[in-house]
């Protein structure tokens, strides 16, 4: 055996190095939907402003005791009376009747709920004017101060506040108040002019009210969606109903390249890159995460039932269509404008300051007894 043969025999063969195949990345060339989402937000915000302007001129007629030009009350203002609308829903479910004071509020409330059942909490990021304003304030804050996220030990307790507020309203309306008390409240002079009382609250803003409003605006600049994330009872309700929606943001872990761009883009600080399906009450289906994903067919809104992808444009169409369909039903069936006459409004204006609403369990108990007594007398 020669020396070369001995060396070959003595030296053990080295293990072959495993060559890892790289994932074939197919670039996402689908156009983002954010521009269209902004158009929809602007359109609904402009509609809200138009409603506000019309309501202002309606109030000018009332405050002038009928001497100014008559401008009819815009029914869309009922959208800003969620408590009355919730009571109207309860009244409708228990009696089958639509209350005549704020009928538009019932249909707007149902439209908002149905939108969330179909496309998740999309009302907040596609339609709500307060949500749009909150986004603008958040964008301004991030441009000058960067993205600020509260620590988890503070974020979680603050997020529970909106659920506590929602729980208070639900418990008061559906558990503390009797059916007769609900009916008595809906028929009360206070409920008839609840929109006028709301107008006066903002038109004659107190010092405390101004401080609270200023705080919310400043907080929304430094902490994105402060009101929506921590205090809005509507947001809490839609967060719950959105969990029942079959359509969720879903991630394909096989094609995902773990760039975490989706998580960075999420305004609700959801760790999208760590889950297969986004089950979060904070997800508003804004589609920011989907738009920034660089890989095709990796992050999409899909049906958990059919597993099929929902195209972005269909999402925009669905949000607007569902909302306008339900509110349109109210309009075509004649349950949109209330039946309060000009004379009745002028009469209520004289006694406006004397009208009040239940402020606690004791007041609700008194209302229950009063409604029960009145019902017994009528019998």
C-alpha positions in Angstrom: 0.0 0.0 0.0 1.5 3.3 -1.0 1.6 6.5 1.0 -1.2 8.2 -1.0 -3.5 5.2 -0.5 -2.8 5.2 3.3 -3.6 8.9 3.6 -6.9 8.4 1.8 -7.8 5.5 4.1 -6.8 7.3 7.3 -8.7 10.6 6.6 -12.4 10.3 7.4 -14.8 11.7 4.8 -16.4 15.1 5.8 -20.2 15.2 6.0 -21.8 16.9 3.0 -23.1 20.3 3.8 -26.9 20.6 3.5 -28.0 23.1 1.0 -31.1 24.8 2.1 -33.5 25.8 -0.6 -34.6 29.3 -0.5 -38.3 30.1 -0.6 -39.4 31.2 -3.9 -40.8 34.7 -3.2 -43.5 35.9 -5.5 -43.7 39.7 -5.2 -47.0 41.2 -4.2 -48.1 43.5 -7.0 -51.7 43.9 -5.8 -52.6 47.6 -5.5 -53.2 48.9 -1.9 -56.7 49.9 -0.9 -55.8 52.7 1.5 -56.6 55.5 -1.0 -60.1 54.2 -1.5 -60.6 53.8 2.2 -59.6 57.5 2.7 -62.1 58.5 0.0 -64.9 56.6 1.8 -63.9 58.1 5.2 -63.8 61.6 3.7 -67.2 61.1 2.1 -68.9 60.0 5.3 -67.1 62.7 7.3 -68.4 65.3 4.8 -71.9 63.8 5.2 -71.6 64.2 9.0 -70.5 67.8 8.6 -73.4 68.5 6.3 -75.8 67.0 8.9 -74.2 69.2 11.5 -74.6 72.3 9.4 -78.2 71.5 8.7 -78.9 70.8 12.3 -77.3 74.2 13.3 -79.8 76.0 11.0 -82.6 73.9 12.5 -81.5 75.1 15.9 -81.5 78.7 14.7 -85.2 78.4 13.9 -85.9 77.0 17.4 -83.7 79.4 19.3 -85.3 82.4 17.5 -88.7 81.1 18.6 -89.7 80.4 15.0 -88.6 83.7 13.5 -85.7 82.4 11.5 -86.1 80.4 8.3 -87.4 76.9 8.8 -84.9 74.2 8.1 -86.1 70.6 8.7 -84.2 68.5 11.2 -81.7 66.1 9.5 -82.5 62.5 10.7 -78.9 61.5 10.4 -78.2 63.3 13.7 -79.7 60.2 15.4 -76.3 58.5 14.7 -74.9 60.6 17.6 -77.5 59.3 20.0 -76.3 55.7 20.6 -78.0 55.3 24.0 -81.4 56.2 22.7 -80.8 54.0 19.7 -79.9 51.0 21.9 -83.1 51.5 23.8 -85.0 51.7 20.5 -83.4 48.3 19.6 -84.6 46.9 22.9 -88.1 48.3 22.3 -88.2 46.9 18.8 -87.1 43.4 19.9 -89.6 43.3 22.8 -92.6 44.9 21.0 -91.9 44.6 17.3 -92.6 48.4 17.0 -90.2 51.1 15.8 -90.3 54.1 18.1 -91.3 57.3 16.4 -88.9 59.8 18.1 -85.6 58.7 16.7 -86.4 56.0 14.1 -83.2 56.7 12.0 -81.1 55.9 15.1 -82.5 52.3 15.1 -81.5 51.7 11.5 -78.1 53.3 11.8 -77.4 51.3 14.9 -78.4 48.0 13.2 -76.4 49.0 10.1 -73.2 49.5 12.2 -73.7 46.1 13.9 -74.3 44.3 10.6 -71.3 45.8 9.0 -69.2 44.5 11.9 -70.7 41.0 11.6 -69.9 40.9 7.9 -66.5 42.6 7.6 -65.3 42.8 11.2 -64.9 46.1 13.0 -64.6 47.9 9.7 -67.1 50.7 10.6 -64.4 52.2 12.8 -61.8 52.4 10.1 -64.0 53.0 7.0 -67.0 55.0 8.0 -66.8 56.5 11.5 -65.9 60.3 11.3 -64.5 60.2 14.8 -62.3 57.3 13.8 -61.1 59.3 10.7 -60.3 62.3 12.9 -58.4 60.1 15.3 -56.4 58.7 12.4 -55.4 62.2 11.2 -54.4 63.1 14.8 -52.4 59.9 15.1 -50.6 60.5 11.7 -49.7 64.0 12.8 -48.3 62.7 16.1 -46.3 60.0 14.5 -44.7 62.4 12.0 -43.4 64.6 14.8 -43.1 62.4 17.8 -42.8 58.8 16.4 -45.0 55.8 17.2 -45.7 55.6 20.9 -47.0 52.4 22.4 -48.1 52.2 26.1 -46.6 49.3 28.1 -48.8 46.2 28.4 -49.4 46.7 32.2 -51.0 50.0 31.4 -52.5 49.3 28.0 -54.6 46.3 29.1 -56.4 48.1 32.0 -57.1 51.1 29.9 -58.5 49.0 27.1 -60.9 47.5 29.6 -62.5 51.0 30.3 -64.5 51.0 27.1 -65.9 47.5 28.0 -66.8 48.8 31.5 -68.7 51.7 30.0 -70.5 49.4 27.5 -71.3 47.0 30.4 -72.8 49.8 32.4 -75.1 50.9 29.5 -76.1 47.3 28.7 -76.7 46.4 32.3 -78.7 49.6 32.9 -80.9 49.2 29.8 -81.4 45.4 29.5 -81.3 44.4 33.2 -82.1 47.3 35.5 -84.9 49.0 33.4 -88.2 47.3 33.0 -90.0 47.2 29.6 -92.4 49.8 30.9 -89.6 52.0 32.0 -87.9 51.8 28.6 -91.1 52.7 27.0 -91.6 55.6 29.4 -88.1 56.9 28.7 -88.5 56.7 25.0 -91.8 58.6 25.2 -90.3 61.2 27.6 -89.8 64.9 26.6 -86.1 64.4 27.3 -85.7 61.7 24.7 -87.7 63.8 22.2 -85.1 66.5 22.4 -82.0 64.5 23.3 -80.4 65.7 20.1 -81.1 69.3 21.1 -79.6 68.7 24.6 -76.5 67.2 22.9 -76.2 70.3 20.7 -76.3 72.6 23.7 -73.7 70.5 25.5 -71.2 71.2 22.7 -72.4 74.7 21.8 -72.2 75.9 25.4 -69.2 73.7 26.4 -68.4 74.0 30.0 -64.8 74.4 31.3 -64.7 70.8 32.4 -66.0 69.7 29.0 -63.5 71.8 27.2 -60.6 70.4 29.3 -61.8 66.8 28.7 -62.1 67.4 24.9 -58.7 69.1 24.8 -57.2 66.1 26.7 -58.7 63.6 24.3 -57.3 65.5 21.3 -53.8 65.8 22.8 -53.9 62.1 23.9 -54.9 61.1 20.4 -51.9 62.9 19.0 -49.4 61.1 21.2 -51.2 57.8 21.5 -52.8 56.7 18.2 -56.6 56.1 18.5 -56.7 56.9 22.2 -60.5 57.4 22.3 -61.3 54.5 20.0 -58.9 52.1 21.8 -59.6 53.0 25.4 -62.9 54.8 25.9 -65.4 54.3 23.0 -68.3 52.1 24.1 -69.2 51.7 20.4 -65.7 50.4 19.7 -66.2 47.8 22.5 -69.5 46.7 21.1 -68.1 46.4 17.6 -65.0 44.6 18.9 -67.3 41.9 20.4 -69.5 41.6 17.3 -66.5 41.5 15.0 -65.3 38.3 16.7 -68.5 36.7 15.3 -67.6 37.7 11.7 -66.5 34.8 9.6 -64.1 37.0 7.6 -60.7 37.5 9.2 -57.2 38.6 8.2 -55.2 35.4 7.6 -51.5 34.7 7.2 -49.9 32.0 5.1 -46.9 30.9 7.2 -45.5 28.8 4.3 -44.9 31.9 2.0 -44.3 34.4 4.9 -40.8 35.7 4.9 -41.0 37.0 8.5 -40.3 40.6 7.6 -42.8 41.8 10.3 -43.9 44.7 8.1 -47.5 43.8 8.8 -47.1 44.2 12.5 -45.3 47.5 12.1 -48.1 48.8 9.9 -50.9 47.7 12.3 -52.4 50.8 14.0 -53.8 48.6 16.8 -50.4 47.0 17.6 -51.5 43.5 16.8 -48.7 41.0 16.2 -50.0 39.9 12.8 -46.7 38.2 11.9 -47.1 35.8 14.9 -50.5 34.4 14.1 -52.3 32.5 11.3 -55.6 34.2 11.9 -56.1 37.6 13.5 -58.7 37.0 16.2 -58.6 40.4 17.9 -61.3 42.7 19.1 -58.9 45.6 18.2 -58.6 44.7 14.5 -60.6 47.2 12.5 -60.0 45.6 9.1 -58.3 48.7 7.9 -56.1 46.5 5.6 -52.9 48.3 6.3 -51.2 45.1 7.1 -52.4 43.4 3.9 -51.3 46.4 1.8 -47.7 46.4 3.1 -47.1 42.6 2.8 -44.4 42.2 0.1 -45.3 38.6 -0.8 -48.3 37.6 -2.9 -51.1 35.5 -1.3 -49.5 35.7 2.1 -51.8 38.0 4.0 -55.4 38.5 3.0 -58.9 38.8 4.3 -60.4 35.4 4.0 -63.6 33.6 4.9 -63.0 31.1 7.8 -65.9 29.1 6.3 -64.9 28.8 2.6 -61.2 29.7 3.0 -61.6 31.9 0.0 -59.8 35.3 -0.4 -62.0 38.4 -0.4 -60.7 40.9 -3.0 -59.9 44.4 -1.5 -62.3 46.3 -3.7 -65.1 43.9 -2.7 -64.4 44.8 0.9 -64.8 48.5 0.2 -68.0 47.8 -1.7 -69.4 45.5 1.0 -68.8 48.0 3.9 -70.6 50.8 2.0 -73.3 48.6 0.6 -74.3 47.0 3.9 -74.4 50.3 5.7 -76.4 52.1 3.0 -78.7 49.1 2.4 -79.9 49.0 6.1 -80.3 52.7 6.4 -82.0 52.7 3.0 -84.6 50.3 4.3 -85.4 52.9 7.0 -85.8 55.6 4.4 -88.0 53.7 2.0 -90.3 52.3 4.7 -91.0 55.7 6.1 -89.1 55.1 9.4 -86.4 57.8 9.0 -87.8 61.2 9.9 -89.5 61.6 13.3 -93.0 62.8 13.7 -92.3 65.7 16.1 -93.9 68.9 14.7 -92.4 72.4 14.7 -95.0 73.5 17.3 -94.0 70.6 19.6 -90.3 71.5 19.3 -91.0 75.2 20.1 -93.0 74.1 23.1 -90.1 71.8 24.4 -87.6 74.7 24.0 -89.4 76.6 26.8 -88.9 73.7 29.3 -85.6 72.4 27.9 -83.6 73.0 31.1 -86.1 71.1 33.2 -85.7 67.9 31.2 -83.4 65.2 32.6 -82.5 61.6 32.4 -81.8 58.8 34.9 -78.2 59.2 36.3 -77.9 56.1 38.4 -79.5 53.0 39.9 -81.7 55.0 42.2 -83.1 57.1 39.4 -83.7 54.0 37.3 -85.5 52.4 40.3 -87.8 55.5 40.6 -88.5 55.3 36.8 -89.4 51.6 37.1 -91.9 52.4 39.9 -93.3 55.4 38.2 -93.8 53.5 35.0 -95.4 50.5 36.9 -97.8 52.9 38.7 -98.8 54.7 35.5 -99.4 51.3 33.8 -101.6 50.2 36.7 -103.6 53.4 36.7 -104.3 53.0 32.9 -105.5 49.5 33.4 
